[in-house]
Amino acid sequence: MNLIQDIIARAKENPQHIVLPEGTEERTLRAADMLLRDKVAKLTLIGNPDEIKALAKELNLDHIAKATLLNPANHEKKQQYAELLMELRKKKGMTAEEADKLVQDPLYLACLMIKSGDADGEIAGARSATGDVLRPALQIIKTLPGISCVSGTFLMFLKDNFYGEDGLMLFADCAVMPNPTAPELAQIAVSTALTARAIAAIEPRIAMLSFSTKGSAKNEVIDKVVEATRIAKEMMPNLNIDGELQADAAIVPKVAALKAPESKVAGKANVLVFPNLEVGNIAYKLVQRLGHAEAVGPILQGMAAPVNDLSRGCSVEDIYKMVAITANQAIALK
Ligand code: ACO
C-alpha cells in the first residue's frame, strides 16, 4: 500500500481544489477534517453552512474552518451557473425554470463549479446512488477528446505479490458501462492504460479477457474482444495489449506458455479489461472477498475532469484516499 502513500504525497505537493457535494454527511465531514489537517487538498463543502458548522462543532472537527462552505440555495454565482447549465443542456430541452431548480442540487452544482474552472474535481456518493453522481458529470463535464465512454477502474492490492505488478493489478470496467461495444471496450482499455500510468505509476500490460485464448473458442462475444484489442492498438500504437485471453493465460506464466506462447502480455498482465460490466463488477468483488484483496476505487476515467463515486458503505479512510486519487487525476489532466 506504499502506492497510496505516494498518491497522498503527490496530492500534497500540488494541492488541488476538490468539491464535496455531501458537506453535511458525517463520514465526508470527518474525512474533510483530516484532509484539511494534512493539507492534502483545498476543499469546498456544499451544504447549509450553519448545519455544517454545527455538525463540525458537535464532532469536534476543528479543521473544517479551513474549508470553503457553499450554500447551494444562496451564493453569488448561482445565476451564472444556472445560465451555464441551461446553455449546456438547451439542445436536450432544458428550460430556465429547470436549470434554476437543478443548480441548487449539490451534485449538479459541484459539476458546474468544475466546468466553470472554480474547482478541479469532485467526490460524492456516501449518500447518493451511483447514477445520481454520474449523470450530472456525464451531462456537464463530459468526456476527454477522443473518448466517448466513461468507465471505472479498481486498484486491486492482492495478497500474492507474484501476480500483476508486485501484487498490484488494475481491473476495468467494474463500475459504469453495462454492455460496451467493441470501440467502447477499446476506449476502456486506453483509459485504463492512462490511469495505470497516472495513478498507479506503472507501465500497463493489458489483457483483454474472455472465455477463449487466441481462437480456442468461437462466439460473437469473443469477436467483440478481438475487435476491441485491434482498435485499442490503433488508438495507442505503443500499448502493450493482447487479447482475447482467458484469465489464467493472462496471469499465470505456465498457462501462458501453453496457450499463448507468442504473447508479450500473457502470463504477466497487470491490467485486466473485462468484456462487460457484469463480469467486471462480479470479478472484482470475488477477488476482494474470496481472495482478500484490497480494492480501491472505482476510479472513474475518461472524463474531462475527475469526478469519483463512493460506495454508500464507504469509510472515512475510503473518502480520504479517493480525494487524494481525485487530486492526482486532476494533476495528470493539467
Ligand atoms: N460515458 C460517457 N457518457 C455517458 C455514459 C458513459 N459511460 N453513459 C451515459 N452517458 C451520457 C449519455 O450520452 C447522456 O448524455 P446526454 O444527456 O448529453 O445525451 C447522459 O450521459 C445520460 O445518459 P443516460 O443513458 O440517459 O443516463 P442513465 O442515467 O440512463 O445512465 C449511468 C448513465 C448512470 C452511468 C448508467 O449507465 C448506469 O447506471 N451504469 C451502471 C452504474 C452502476 O450501477 N454500477 C455498479 C455499481 S458501482 C460499483 O459496484 C463499484
Residues whose N, C-alpha, C, O or C-beta is under 5 A from the ligand:
A	BS01	ACO	T130 G131 L134 R135 L138 Q139 S148 C149 V150 C174 A175 V176 M177 P298
